[in-house]
């Protein structure tokens, strides 16, 4: 349902009413859904309504796919939402993966938006280190 024009509004409504059973069904499919035209909306809403524990599960599931998602037309919105709503602890693995491709993503038409969100939501100490490293390149 999450990947159809007719079904995704129903899933979004279910997330509003009782998010826990819905996000349990999303697990194992987060990367695929995030990069889909309609699925991205469902995953973004799930991130919005879920808890810190689910944010940790999300980070674990997308590990290894963050750069690909960040450079995807739909997936970049999910990574942006995750950076906005998650705690620094939950963001740590995603941020580490973004750091490893920082310059490439900064030059990418969708990745640059993720880096922009990262700058907005990461600590100033981290940003100073990244800027110093990028200046050396």
N, C-alpha and C positions, 0 to 999 in steps of 0.2 A: 504493500500500500504506500509506503513512504516514497517510492520512486515513480508514482504515477500522478498525473495532473489532477485526477479525481480523488485519489486516495490520500495524498499528503495533507490536505486540509483536515481530514478526519483524524489522522495521526496527531497533527498539531492540536486539535481539540482534546484528544485523549491525554496529551501531555499536560494540558491545563488542568484537567480533572484529577488524574492519578498518574503521575509521571513514573513512579518506580516500576510498574510492570511493563511500561512502554520502553523505557531505557534498557531494561533487561533483554528485551527482544532485539534491540539495536546492537548489542555487544556482539563482536565477531564480524560486524558488517560496517563498522564506522568509517573506514577509509573509503570503501566503495560508495557508501551513501554520501559521504562528504563531497565527493567529486562528481556527484550526480546533480542535475538541474533542480530536481524537486527534493531529493534526499538531503541536500545541504541545508535547506530550511528546517527540516526535521531535526537534524543534528544540532544546529544552532539553537533551536528552541530547547532541546534536551540539555544543552550546556547551561542555558539560562535558568532553567527550573531545578536542576539537580544539585546534589550536595558535593562537598569537598571530596568525599570518598569516591564518588563517581568520576569526578575530575581526575583523580589519581588513576582510576581504571582507564579512562580515556587516554591519558598521556602514555600509559603503558601499551595500550593497543595500537596507537598510531606511531609509536617509536619505530624509527627506521623509514618512515614514510612522510615525515614532516616537510622536508624540502619539496618532495613531489606534490604534496597537498598545497603547499604555499605557492607553487608556481602554476597551480590549476585554476581555471576560471571560476569554479565553484568552491573548490577546497580551500582557497585562500581565505574565504569568508569564515569558514569554520575555525581555522587557526587564529584568525583575528578575534573572533568571539571568545575562544578559549583564553587568549592572552588578556582579554578584558575582564572576564568573570572569575578566573581561577586565582588561587593563592600562589604566592611565590614558591611554596613547596611543591605544589602540583605542577607549576610551570617549569620546574628545573630541568627535566629531561627534554622537554620541547625546546626550551631556550638553548640548551647545550647543542642540540641538533641544528638550530637556526644559526648559532655562532659559527659552526663548522662551514657553513655556506653563506656567511653574511654578505660578502662582497658580490657574489653571484646573484643572490636574491635581491640585493639593493638595486641592481641594474635590471631586474626582470620586471615586466609590466604588471604582474600580479604580486610577485614576491616583495616588491618595494612597499606595497601596502601593508604587508605583514611586518616588515622591518619598521615601518612607521608606527604601527601599533605597539611593537616591542619597545621602541624608544619611549612611547607614552607611559608604559606600564612597568618598566623595569627600573631598578634603582639607579641613582645617578653614579654610584661607584662603578657599577657594571658598565654603564655607558661610557665613562671616561676611559676604561680599559679598552673597550671595543674601538673607540675613536682613535686612541693612541696606536693600536695595532693596525687599523686601516690606514693611518697616516704614514706608517712605515712601508706600506705596499706600494 
